[in-house]
Amino acid sequence: MALDDTAGAGALTAASEFDAVVIGAGPVGLFAVFELGLVDIKTCVIDILDRPGGQCTELYPEKPIYDIPALPTVTGQELTDRLLEQIKPFGATFVFGERVDEVKRREDGGFYLKTDAGREITAKVVVIAAGGGSFTPKRPPLEGIEAYEGTSVFYSVRRMEDFRDKDMLIVGGGDSALDWTLSLAPIAKSLTLLHRRDEFRGAPHSVEKMRELVAEGKVRLIIGQVTKLHGEGGNLEEVTVKTAAGEERVTTNAMLPFFGLTMKLGPVANWGLNLHENLIHVDTEKFETNETGIFAIGDINWYPGKLKLILSGFHEAALMAQQAHKYVHPDKKLLFQYTTSSTSLQKKLGVK
């Protein structure tokens, strides 16, 4: 688990209450924070990944996007950074590295949510902006790896301190592998980065910093592949690595394989929502599901004529927020205003 204050996050308490919970911190989920903030809705954003941006930053942070209005070209990371800057005035709370497993309706009409880490949150409305669903790490094709998962093999980092003084092995060549190599090297007893080739898909500055650590002897880089795990009782002791020079054993008691992600609908499928070919059916007036107060926006929803575009999700977020206001502030009439002319909206945005 990680709390992030990128957008002015506040600390969570044991019984955290919010007006809205947005499930998914991709571009559409982030823009939902903006639209909800304009209508005075306090938001918590929960994402199973360890950072905001969803697919844009996890799968293609440097891939250019050409169909965002007013931006001829923008990378996934740049778009995420701009959205985070835009929503700063609203002080949303972010929870990363956790998956929402339960959503139940409360007697007062609101919702109770519980994550896979046991976190409990209540909200008046729920907005599902989870893209194609939950990201599930790809498991390396290694015999018996299941026995080590959760004790010696981890697919994400929830607490860096858990890896202090460990002999660590990080496997992969993308941003996640490089970022955690740089972050964990200072606290690990030893750290080995293993990749099948001496070319990396991560950000160039991260590759450069990694190679500096290798040159300084603070990180060991091996070009090869893991072929076998060794240990007992779920406790990893060594792995066999195949390289161009042959096989060798590498000592490790904590392995982080970053082999990419697959998307599955996940626990959402059990929340009693009407589905259409594994997507959530919504109306096109409010983008509400068959459950009052639960909305679905972005790639995870379906309606006739649906286009899986980021800009479509932005439109859906705007209409969703108008309806959400009715549930969160039932005694307040919502006056439609333009940010260009409304002094009250400009005050919320900190515009002088």
C-alpha positions in Angstrom: 0.0 0.0 0.0 1.1 3.5 -0.6 -0.5 6.9 -0.1 0.5 9.6 -2.5 0.3 13.4 -2.1 0.9 14.2 -5.8 -2.5 15.8 -6.0 -2.6 17.2 -2.4 -3.6 13.9 -0.8 -4.8 13.8 2.7 -4.1 11.0 5.2 -6.6 8.2 5.5 -8.0 7.2 8.9 -9.3 3.9 10.1 -12.8 4.8 9.0 -12.3 7.1 6.0 -15.3 8.7 4.5 -15.5 10.4 1.1 -18.1 11.8 -1.1 -16.8 9.7 -4.0 -14.4 6.9 -4.6 -12.9 6.7 -8.1 -11.6 3.2 -8.9 -8.7 3.7 -11.4 -6.1 6.4 -11.7 -5.7 6.4 -15.4 -6.3 9.6 -17.4 -10.1 9.2 -17.3 -10.1 8.6 -13.5 -7.9 11.6 -13.0 -10.1 13.9 -15.1 -13.1 12.6 -13.1 -11.4 14.1 -10.0 -11.4 17.4 -11.8 -15.1 17.3 -12.8 -16.1 16.1 -9.4 -14.1 18.8 -7.7 -15.8 21.5 -9.7 -19.1 20.4 -8.1 -17.7 20.2 -4.6 -17.3 16.4 -4.3 -14.4 15.2 -2.1 -12.7 12.2 -3.8 -10.5 9.3 -3.0 -8.8 7.5 -5.9 -7.7 3.8 -5.6 -5.5 2.0 -8.1 -3.9 -1.4 -8.0 -0.8 0.0 -9.6 1.9 1.8 -7.7 1.6 5.1 -9.5 -1.0 7.2 -11.3 -1.5 7.0 -15.1 -2.9 3.5 -15.7 -2.1 2.0 -19.0 -0.6 5.3 -20.2 2.3 5.2 -17.8 2.6 1.5 -17.1 2.5 0.2 -20.6 3.6 3.0 -22.8 4.8 6.1 -20.9 6.8 7.5 -23.8 4.4 6.4 -26.6 3.0 9.5 -28.3 -0.8 10.1 -28.3 -2.2 12.3 -31.1 -5.9 12.7 -30.4 -6.0 14.7 -27.2 -7.7 18.0 -28.0 -5.3 21.0 -28.2 -2.3 18.8 -27.8 -0.9 17.8 -31.2 1.2 15.2 -29.5 1.7 14.1 -25.9 3.2 11.1 -24.3 1.3 9.0 -21.7 3.5 10.3 -18.9 3.2 13.9 -20.0 -0.6 13.6 -20.2 -0.7 12.1 -16.7 1.6 14.8 -15.3 -0.7 17.5 -16.8 -3.8 16.0 -15.4 -2.2 15.7 -11.9 -1.3 19.4 -12.1 -4.9 20.2 -13.2 -6.5 18.4 -10.2 -4.1 19.7 -7.5 -6.6 22.3 -6.2 -9.1 19.6 -5.2 -6.8 17.8 -2.8 -7.9 14.3 -3.8 -6.6 11.4 -1.7 -4.8 8.6 -3.6 -4.3 5.0 -2.6 -1.9 3.0 -4.7 -1.0 -0.7 -4.7 -4.4 -1.8 -3.6 -7.4 -3.4 -5.4 -11.0 -2.8 -4.5 -12.4 -6.2 -3.8 -15.8 -5.4 -2.2 -18.4 -2.8 -2.9 -21.6 -3.1 -0.8 -24.5 -0.7 -0.4 -25.1 0.7 3.0 -28.5 1.3 4.7 -28.1 5.0 4.1 -27.8 4.4 0.3 -24.1 5.0 0.2 -21.4 2.4 -0.3 -18.9 0.4 1.8 -15.7 -0.5 0.0 -12.9 -2.8 1.1 -9.5 -3.3 -0.6 -7.4 -6.4 -0.8 -5.2 -4.9 1.9 -8.1 -4.7 4.3 -8.6 -0.9 4.0 -12.3 0.1 4.5 -13.7 3.2 3.0 -17.3 4.6 2.7 -18.6 6.9 -0.1 -21.8 8.3 -1.3 -21.0 7.4 -5.0 -18.6 5.1 -6.7 -17.0 5.8 -10.1 -15.4 2.8 -11.9 -12.7 4.1 -14.2 -10.6 1.0 -14.3 -9.8 0.9 -18.0 -10.0 -2.7 -19.2 -10.3 -3.9 -15.6 -7.8 -4.9 -13.0 -4.1 -5.2 -14.0 -2.8 -8.6 -13.1 0.9 -9.2 -13.2 2.1 -11.9 -15.6 3.6 -14.8 -13.8 7.0 -16.0 -15.0 6.8 -19.6 -16.5 8.8 -21.1 -13.6 8.0 -24.5 -12.0 6.8 -24.1 -8.5 6.8 -20.3 -8.4 3.3 -20.3 -6.7 4.9 -21.7 -3.5 7.1 -18.6 -3.1 4.5 -15.9 -4.0 3.8 -13.5 -1.2 6.8 -14.7 0.9 9.8 -14.5 -1.4 8.4 -13.6 -4.8 6.5 -10.3 -5.2 4.9 -8.6 -8.2 4.6 -5.2 -6.6 6.2 -3.2 -3.8 3.8 -2.1 -1.1 6.3 -1.2 1.6 9.9 -0.5 0.7 11.0 -1.4 4.3 9.9 -5.0 3.7 13.0 -5.3 1.5 15.6 -3.7 3.7 18.8 -5.8 4.1 17.5 -8.4 1.6 19.5 -10.1 -1.2 17.2 -8.9 -4.0 16.7 -10.0 -7.6 14.7 -7.8 -9.9 13.8 -9.3 -13.2 12.7 -7.2 -16.2 13.7 -4.3 -18.5 10.9 -1.8 -18.3 10.1 1.2 -16.2 8.9 -0.8 -13.2 12.1 -2.9 -13.0 14.3 0.1 -13.4 12.4 2.3 -11.0 12.5 -0.3 -8.2 16.1 -1.1 -8.9 17.0 2.6 -8.3 14.7 2.9 -5.2 15.6 -0.4 -3.5 19.4 -0.5 -4.2 20.2 1.9 -1.2 18.4 -0.3 1.3 18.9 -3.8 0.0 21.8 -6.0 1.3 22.5 -6.7 -2.4 20.6 -6.1 -5.6 20.9 -7.9 -8.9 19.0 -6.8 -12.0 18.4 -9.5 -14.5 17.2 -9.0 -18.1 17.2 -11.2 -21.1 19.1 -8.7 -23.2 21.3 -5.6 -22.7 18.6 -3.2 -24.0 16.0 -1.7 -21.8 12.5 -0.3 -22.5 12.5 2.2 -19.6 13.1 5.9 -19.6 16.6 6.8 -20.8 17.5 8.7 -17.6 16.5 5.6 -15.5 18.7 3.4 -17.7 21.6 5.8 -17.3 21.2 5.9 -13.5 21.1 2.1 -13.3 24.3 1.8 -15.3 26.0 4.2 -13.0 25.0 2.1 -10.0 26.4 -1.0 -11.9 29.7 0.8 -12.6 29.9 1.8 -8.9 29.4 -1.8 -7.8 26.1 -1.0 -6.1 24.0 -3.1 -8.5 24.9 -6.2 -10.3 23.5 -6.5 -13.9 23.1 -10.0 -15.4 22.0 -10.6 -19.0 20.1 -13.9 -19.0 17.0 -15.7 -17.8 15.8 -17.4 -14.6 15.3 -21.1 -15.2 14.8 -22.6 -11.7 14.0 -21.5 -8.1 15.6 -23.1 -5.1 14.4 -22.9 -1.5 12.1 -24.5 1.0 8.9 -23.6 2.8 8.2 -20.7 0.5 11.6 -19.1 1.3 13.7 -18.5 -1.7 17.4 -19.0 -1.3 18.9 -19.1 -4.8 17.8 -19.1 -8.5 19.5 -20.7 -11.4 20.2 -18.2 -14.2 21.0 -19.1 -17.8 23.4 -16.7 -19.5 25.4 -16.8 -22.7 28.4 -18.2 -20.7 26.3 -21.0 -19.2 24.4 -21.5 -15.9 25.1 -19.9 -12.5 23.3 -19.7 -9.2 22.4 -16.3 -7.8 21.7 -15.9 -4.1 18.4 -14.1 -3.4 15.7 -14.2 -0.7 13.4 -11.7 -2.5 12.6 -11.7 -6.2 10.6 -9.1 -8.0 9.6 -10.2 -11.5 8.2 -7.5 -13.8 7.0 -9.4 -16.8 4.3 -7.0 -17.8 0.6 -6.9 -17.0 -2.6 -8.5 -18.3 -6.1 -6.9 -17.8 -9.0 -8.8 -16.3 -12.4 -7.5 -15.1 -11.5 -8.9 -11.7 -13.8 -8.4 -8.6 -15.9 -5.9 -10.6 -17.6 -9.0 -12.2 -19.1 -9.9 -8.7 -20.6 -6.5 -7.9 -24.0 -7.2 -9.4 -23.6 -4.8 -12.4 -25.1 -5.5 -15.8 -22.3 -6.6 -18.1 -22.0 -6.6 -21.9 -19.2 -8.9 -23.2 -17.2 -8.3 -20.0 -17.8 -4.6 -20.0 -20.1 -2.6 -17.8 -23.4 -1.4 -19.4 -24.2 2.2 -18.8 -26.7 4.8 -20.0 -25.5 7.7 -22.1 -27.2 10.5 -20.1 -25.4 9.9 -16.7 -23.0 7.0 -17.4 -24.6 5.3 -14.5 -24.8 1.5 -14.1 -27.9 -0.5 -13.2 -27.0 0.2 -9.6 -28.0 3.8 -8.5 -24.9 5.7 -7.5 -22.4 3.5 -9.2 -21.0 5.0 -12.4 -18.6 3.5 -15.1 -16.5 5.7 -17.4 -13.7 5.1 -19.8 -12.8 1.8 -21.5 -14.5 -0.3 -18.9 -18.0 0.8 -19.9 -20.2 -0.1 -22.9 -23.1 1.6 -24.6 -24.2 1.6 -28.3 -21.7 3.6 -30.3 -19.0 3.4 -27.7 -15.5 4.6 -28.8 -12.6 3.5 -26.6 -10.9 6.9 -26.7 -9.5 9.0 -23.8 -11.4 12.0 -25.0 -14.7 10.0 -24.9 -13.9 9.1 -21.3 -13.4 12.8 -20.5 -16.9 13.6 -21.9 -18.3 10.7 -19.8 -16.7 12.1 -16.7 -18.3 15.5 -17.1 -21.8 14.1 -17.4 -21.2 11.6 -14.6 -20.3 14.4 -12.2 -23.5 16.3 -12.9 -25.5 13.3 -11.7 -23.2 12.5 -8.8 -23.8 15.9 -7.4 -27.5 15.1 -7.0 -26.6 12.1 -4.8 -23.8 13.8 -2.8 -25.6 17.2 -2.3 -29.3 16.4 -2.7 -30.3 19.7 -1.1 -28.2 21.9 -3.3 -29.3 23.0 -6.8 -26.4 22.7 -9.3 -26.1 25.8 -11.4 -24.2 25.0 -14.6 -21.3 27.3 -15.0 -18.3 27.8 -17.4 -14.8 28.0 -15.9 -14.0 30.8 -18.3 -16.6 33.2 -16.7 -17.5 31.8 -13.3 -15.6 33.5 -10.5 -16.7 30.7 -8.0 -15.2 28.0 -10.2 -12.0 30.1 -10.8 -11.7 30.5 -7.0 -11.8 26.7 -6.6 -9.1 26.4 -9.2 -7.0 29.0 -7.6 -7.1 31.2 -10.7 -6.2 34.8 -9.9 
